[in-house]
Amino acid sequence: MVAKMLNSVNIRRGYSNRLVMEEYLHNSKVHVRSKVRYFPLIKGRLDEKRRTLFRSTCFGPWLDITYVDNDETLVHHMLEKQLTSDDKHYDLSLVYHVNGHLLHFGRREFQLITGFRFGTPTLRGFRTGPFNFRDRVFPDKIGEHLRNIDLLSLIEDDEAFSKISDEDAIRACLLLALEVIFMGRELISVVADPLVRMVDSIETWNDFPWGEHIWRTLYDVILNVNSFQSDAFHKGLNMNPKFQPSYSLGGFILAFKIWILEASMQSARWWTKAPDVLPRAVAWTKKLPFEANLYFGELFPKGEKSLYELYPSRAESACESFRRSVKFFNWYVPRPAPVAEVGLVEEYFRKRSEARKKMVAEDAEEAAENHSHMRTVSIMERLEIIQEMCGSLLKLPAEVESLKGRVHRLESVIHIMTRKRRAGDTVQNGNKVEQKCLPDSKKGRVDCESNVPTDVANEYCTNLNDDFLDLFDVPIQQTRKYVVRHHDEPWQKAFGSGLQDVKVEALSDDDVEQHIDLWVMYMWHFRPNNADWSMVSCYFLTILLQGSMPLFYATNEVYGYAWADVERVFIPINEPFTHWSLAVFYIQTGEVVFYDSGETYDVEYREWYFTMRRCLRENLPFILKETCVFEKKGIEPATYRISFRHVTHIPKQGGVFGDCGIFLCIFLYRLAYGIPLVMDDSIQTALAYREALIRFYFKHKICCP
């Protein structure tokens, strides 16, 4: 008897707790991210010509919307009435039970309310390609993602918005309306790259099935939202008894709100609908305040008929978007429900998570036990510990500088050891076969008779320095094959004789890195004291792209001149295994000028070059700041910006020989010494440079594979 009484009391208590929880959730706060109020803002920023252009797009009718209130409380009360949808009913219409009425909200209702066309949405054709719109309107965002806040800032800026073309102004408004209003995304969110590419063609944009695209986002947001939030609220209350339930909704919630008004037979008491206005969402306005907490039940009185389904009017049936959407509805197959479990993998991660939680709990227990046995540390002991830490921190900068020097020396040692090892292989192969220095007229090449020295990697000898110095002083001589006119080239006298007897063997781009690095070293060796340039090795950009910061290139640790002492810096650019070019960084202006002997583009869209530009834009100012270049040159860091430019009217390489590395050497020398880049025949000039380099490397046994 007593047990039955206790059981009855527990049942009543559980029922009472459930009622309290339902009442608690009923008063939840809702935040709707969709900002429909931006439509009046867009309309106010457009003049008559631009308004006409916007009205000709698929989003045009929304420009005249006046009822922009999301009515969060009304939306929340309806979401509470949603029947839970399981996986078998995924992607079907959502059902709401209100005072005995079963209301349906699905694709057909959404189409009648918004007027958007339904179809199969695919962005596959816009996953690659140039960003013409972004590069035209946002030149400072080249190589970066476009965000919604950038679009809003442009529209609110009178001067900038008036300078762009009318079509680009409409494109910016279309992107902002889609992302912030119809999709309900945050202003800091990134605009998807395919959308940025698509908006460049307004005709393609108008023909896209935005109904299905926007509906899917809204459906996933409001599906079973009440049950999800209920679980979150229970957890919040367990952690904090004063927890205030609230949640945020993305997607186009306004369409859901208008559907509530369309489905109710009592909505005319608080709202007014203008006749013959399409789409339906634009036709509604509010005439009296509506308190959802008090009057929601009166929208759907018990026993009174409601509009369980919406039907098109004659005007709507005649619309092209409706007729094409009906065809899509007739053959559409619902999507499968998202997979919540991934089998053994999910089970593995679940067990690992439980084990990790157990270990954390044990560690916390052990720490608490140790804490109970800890003795009290005196103030003097704490002071000694702090002093020791400060002493270590004072030593840190000196240790960092020492490590930088060690890294550079280690890099040099590795390069020299690599060359010696490769040169040693050449010596072993050369000792196996007796070679004679006799001309072979049949093969058209010169065979060497002398034995290769045992240390052929010693390219830093005095004689080699003298020969390389001659490269800058003596013009290349005319040979029977190639002729270079009008200016001097950096080659020695020996190159002038017998070039016709040398067989030109191509130095491929894959093997040219060490040749270019050697070229940089000797350019530094013979640099005039009054020159205004500095130069970095081939590894500078590679180190930057790997996330390191080679500040020693900008100081006088590696070379004799720091960036603070010059006006420009030469940076070899290497797209791995593909192409070489040259960048000249003008420190005072922040401009990076590219000299590229290959194909260039007015608007850069190649992925690697985007990454390279982003790397330079982010890291060059940091290097200037850390090496005190800003301070020494009197440059304001807050307003300093990196910009990029291609030089177009320069010699170009041929399509057969792969001369990009050769042209890099030419550009480095001529720009450093103020020699014009004009050539009578760029291909013949590059071949002459190849011959001279081959003879120079062969003479001094420089092993660059």
Secondary structure, 3 states (H helix, E strand, C coil): CHHHHHHHHHHHHHHHHHHHHHHHHHCCEEEECCCCCHHHHHHHHCCHHHHHHHHCCCCHHHHHCCCCCCCHHHHHHHHHCECCCCHHHCCCCEEEEECCEEEEECHHHHHHHHCCCCCCCCCHHHCCCCCHHHHHHCHHHCCCCCEHHHHHHHHHCHHHHHHCCHHHHHHHHHHHHHHHHHCCCCCCCECCHHHHHHCCCHHHHHHCCHHHHHHHHHHHHHCCHHHHHHHHHHHHHHHCCCCCCEEEECCCHHHHHHHHHHHCCCHHHCEEECCCCCCHHHHEEECCCCCHHHHHHHHCCCCCCCCCCCCCCHHHHHCHHHHHHHHHHHHCCCCCCCCCCCCHHHHHHHHHHHHHHHHHHHHHHHHHHHHHCCCCCCHHHHHHHHHHHHHHHHHHHHHHHHHHHHHHHHHHHHHHHHHHHHHHHHHHHHHHCCCCCCEECCCCEECCCCCCCCCCCCCCCHHHHHHHHHHCCECCCCCCCCCCCCCCCCECHHHHCCHHHCCCCCCCHHHCHHHHHHHHHHHHHCCCCCCCEEECCCHHHHHHHCCCCCHHHCCCCCCCCCHHHCCEEEEEEEECCCEEEEEEEECCCCEEEEECCCCCCCCCCCHHHHHHHHHHHHHHHHHHHHCCHHHHHCCCHHHCCCEEEECCCCCCCCCCCCCHHHHHHHHHHHHHCCCCCCCCCHHHHHHHHHHHHHHHHHHCCCCCC
